[in-house]
Amino acid sequence: MKTKTDLVIPFEWKDRHPILLEKFFYIPKGFDHQEDRLEWNDERIFGNSNPVCIELCSGNGQWIGEKAKQRPDLNWVAIDLDFGRARKIWLKIFREKISNLYVVCGDGSVFLRYYAPLKGAKESFVNFPDPWPKQRHAKHRLIQKPFLDLLSTVLVDGALASFATDDVSYRDQMIRELARSAQWQPVFYDPYYLSDFESYGDSYFANLWKQKKRTLYYIQYVNGSRRI
């Protein structure tokens, strides 16, 4: 059985570089140099050509772990910036024998810009990203047009992109930013979100906010003019 001591950063800060480990791709913080893009069918990653779904802001991996078990015909990629959280997902892979799940530890925008295969994913999810609730900090939010432009490049045309949040301000910002690009087409009619999406799946934050009686908001857009 794997333990957290089986996954440690294998070099000093000054020698940092991206590295492929078993079921784990590590991008050091502050490292944004151009490198070769990954290939999902690489034997060191999935070793097959099944369609790929990616989740950013994966947290402890509850949501994506269940999705990967429910859909073994798909490959699932969990992306999280925090090494401790990413390692928890990595441990889940071995403890629950989830062979179609892979972990990326690193900045999501950096991963999309330099490492994710272009037009290589059929679906994406961003679940409860940091809302940066103070207005003066809103500029740090992930879901803005530059990120959405990057996301579009790694999704096939017609791919579905889903976003979940409990923050009303962030919900509205997501919709505004998606509307700024002709590339993204809404799935839901005006007001472009649902607050009841039973089949979406549970996560740590989804359950936490439900317990606190907070409303959850789900937004879905298609990359391009048609859905696959």
N, C-alpha and C positions, 0 to 999 in steps of 0.2 A: 504494500500500500504506500502510495506517495505521501510525503509530508512536506511542510513548507520549507524544510531545510534542503529538500531536493531541488528547489528552484531559488537560486540566488543570483544576483547580478555578478557576472564572472570577470569583471575588470574594474580598475580604478577609474574615477571621473575623468582624469586626463587622457585615458586611453579609450574613452567611450566610443561606441559605434553601434549601428544596428546589428542585430544578430538573430539568426533563426535557431531556436532551441526546440526541444520536443514539445509539440503542440503550443508553441509560444513564440511570438515575434516581439522583440524588445527594441523600442526606439528611445534612446536616452532623452531626457528633458533638455531642451535647448539645442538639440541636434536636428538640423533641417537641411543637411547637404543632399544633393541629388545622388541617388543610388539606383541600381537596377530595380525595376518593378517586380513584384512577386508574380508568380503564376499559381493560380489556385490548384491546378492539377499536378503541381510539383509533388513528388513522393514525400517530401518533408512536410507538406501541408495536408492536403486531402488525398492526393494520389488518384483522383477520379475526376470526371467531367460533369458531375452533378451540378445543378444550378446553385448559386450562392446567394445567401441573404446575410446582410450585415446589420449589426446593432451598434450604435454609438451610445456612450454613457451607460455601459452595461452594469455598473454597480457590482453587486455580489453575484450576479449571473442567474438569479432566480427565473426571470422572464425567459431569457434565451435558452437556458438549460431545459426548461419544459418544452419550449418550441422545438428544440433539436430532437428531443425524445419523441414528440408527437409526429414530427415529419423527418424520418430517417432518410427519405429520398432526396432531401435537400442538405446542402452544406451550410453551416452557420458560423459567422465570425463575430466574436465579442470584442469590442474596442473600449478600453478604459485607460485614462491617463495615470491613475494611481496604481503603483506596483502592488501594494497590499491587496487591493480589490481584484486586480487582474490575476494575482496568484490564487485567490479564493476560487475564481472561475476555473483556473487551471487544475486545481485540486478536485473540483467537482467533476471534471472530465474523467478522471481516473477512478474516483470513488463511485461514480454512478455509471461508468462505462459508456460515456457519450462520445462515440468515435467520430461523429460528424460535426463536432464543435472544435473551433480553433480560437486562440486568444491573441489579441494584439494589445500590447501595453505601450501607450504613447499618445501624443496629441492627435486627436482625430483629424484635424485639418492638415497637419503635416503628413499623416498617413495617406490621406486622400490625394494630396498634391504630388507626393514622391513615390509611394510604394504600392498603392492599390492598383490592381490591373484595370486598365481603361476598358470601359464597357464590359465589365466582368461580373456584375452582380444583377440579379433579377429583382431584388427588393431591398429596401433599407428601412431602418427604424431608429428613431432618436427618442428615448424614453426618459422623461423628467430631467432634462438638462438643467444645470445650475441656473436658477432664474435671476441671479444678481438683482434682488428686489429693490434696492435703492436706485432711484432714477439716475443718479450721477454715475452709477456703475453699469447701467443697461448696455453701454457700448461694448462690454465684455461678453455679452451673450453670444452663444455659439450660432444660433439660427439667424444669420444675416446673409445678404445676397452673395458676398464672396464665398461663404461656405456652401451655399446652395448651388452656386456655379460649379464648385469643385465636385460636390456630390453628383451633379448631373453627369459629369465626365466618367464616373466609375459605374454608373447604372446604365443598363441597356435601354434603348428607346422603348417607351411603353412601360417601364418599370414603375412600381408603386412605392412611394415614400410616405411613411407614417411618422407622426410626431405626437407625443403625449406630454401634457403639462397640467399642473393644478393652478397655475398662475395666470390670472386674467390678462394682465398687462403683457405677459410673454405670449400668451395665446394670440392676442391681437397683433403683436409685432411679427410673429411667425406668418400670419396671414398676409400682412402688408408686405413683408419681404418676399414671400412666394409670388405675390401679385406683381412684383417689380420685373419679373422675368417672363417673357412669352413662352419660355421652355416648360414652365410648370402649369399644369391644368388641374383645377380642383375636382375632387371626386364627389364631395358633398355640396349640395346647393347652399346658397346664402342662408345662414352666416358662416358656412364653410367649415363647420366642426360638429361633432357629436359629443354629448355628455353622457351617453349611455351606449356602451360598446362591450357587451358581456363577453363576446368571443375573443376579445383582444388579448386576454391573458393577464395574469397577476405578476406583480413585482413587489420588492420591498417598499418602494415609495408609494406605489399604487395602494397597497394595503394600509400603509401608514396614514395617507391622506383620507382614505375612506373611513378609517377609524376616527379621524378627527372631523368627520362630516364635511370634508371639503369636496367641491365639485371637480371632477376630472374632465379634461377636454382632449378630444382626439381629432387630429387633422390628417387628411390624406390627400396627396397630390400625385399626379402622374407625370413622369419625366417624358416630355414629348407630347405628341398629339393623340396618342392612343394607348390603351392599356393592354398589356400582353395577357 
